Amino acid sequence: MTGTDPTLLGILIIAVLFIALFSGMPVAFALGVPSLVFMYLFLDPAQFDMTALVMFDGVNDFGLLAIPLFVLMGAIVAVTPCGADLYEGIHRWIYKLPGGLAISNVLACAIFSALCGSSPATAAAIGTMGIPEMRKRGYPDSLACGSIVGGGALGNLIPPGVVPIVYGIATQTSIGKLFIGSVIPGIIVTAMMCIWVVLYSKWARKRAAIPIAVEVGAGGGPSGREFYGEVSYTFKERMAGILKVSPFMLLVVFLLVVLYGGYATPSEAAGVCAIATFVMVILIYRLRSFKDYKEILEMTVRESVMIMLIIASSFLFTTLLTKLYITQAITQSLVQWQLNKWLLMATINVFFLIMGCLLPPVAIVLIACPILHPVILAYGFDPVWFGIIITINMEVGMITPPFGLNLFVVKGIAPYVPMERVFLGSLPFAVCLMLGIVVCSFWPELITWLPSKMIR
């Protein structure tokens, strides 16, 4: 076994890994079981006996503390009406825009994702209220569902997100810089999605797909006529809608300021924000039910344990590749080929786009990025820039078939909408994310400028 070519052995290991992943086995076990088998076959017994220590060292990182804390923050927000209030507060300010309700969905998802950090949770929280409201007011099902699927995809891109944290840990890249670097791309992609909604709504209006004026019946919102499917609001009603969620929006600003200014690490900022969120929901929403607290803790433990098990198993997998010199062989081969750097990057992006349709983002990042990180450095790419590109790439996978999780989340919220309409509605938003990758590739400063100005 000692004379086995590392490249061929790597192909064999990765093939077995994908067979395990596609078998339906939980991701953590699909990573761990093949790793144990190949460690037993190809490494000496002393290294095999170190398995438990390797997995423990993989999660024994202070930076990983940010994951359960941000998950806790998202769980606190998810069990309250914060998502509905945020959606309504934004809608009252932009209701006169063409497709204002759909734009409200996208913007509410963008802000809620900054509190939650999870794409499926964002889609579920905003979609539960947004989709029925849009259908009631005459919006096409494709736009109603697509705006939630696409807006929910911003969950990992707009800080804090789990994917940048995992990428930072896997490649030893500053998580704070990754968070700050994703701000401008997040704004750009959100703006692209809103522009698409406006253009589509104008076109649909000409074809009478969205009513110009609809009477609001009982239970349909404030009294009065609708403009382009939307209710008219006074300035007082607008302010009342936004004031209730303003503390949560300020919390997002606080998070970015402390990270940008270097006043706290992501883990420290996550702890402060989680406690602040707890206090705010108690004061604003009177969250005092034991059932709510139990749901918050159960959600936090379930999500955190799942992610941590995947991380621990992935470290076992990457250790196996390193010990067998597979990572080094792949890196050396790619560098020796002397490919054009942008051809290499295009190939990597296509690979991630395909994998994003088939596997969870965390698993893809943990499997591929430790292997690709030395290659990226050898070709002169900025690791922070690459991390954000990969994050956007992963979000495309969240909204494309066959396994785009957001598609199934929205289908669960709106079972009366055919799956093909959900899919068709999500395609333009997937295109917006891909355009975001292209724009950030042409102008990498959109990602790297803010991190370069950080104090530390």
Buried (B, 14 or more C-beta within 10 A) or exposed (E): EEEEEBBEBBEBBBEBBBEBBEEEBBBBBBBBBBBBBBBEEBBEEEBEEBBEEBBEEBBEBEBBBBBBBBBBBBBBBBBBBBBBBBBBBBBBBBBEBBBBBBBBBBBBBBBBBBBBBBBBBBBBBBBBBBBBBBBBBBBBBBBBBBBBBBBBBBBBBBBBBBBBBBBBBBBEBBBBBBBBBBBBBBBBBBBBBBEBBBEBBEEBBEEEBBBEEBEBEEEBBEEEEBBBBBBBBEEEBBBBBBEBBEBBBEBBEBBBEBBBEEEBBBBBBBBBBBBBBBEBBEEBBEBEEEEBBEBBEEBBBEBBEBBBBBBBBBBBBBBBBEBBBBBBBBBBEBBEEEBEEEEBBBEBBEBBBEBBBBBBBBBBBBBBBBBBBBBBBEBEBBBBBBBBBBBBBBBBBBBBEEBBBBBBBBBEBBEEBBBEBBBBBBBBBBBBBBBBBEBBBEEBEBBBEBBEEBEE
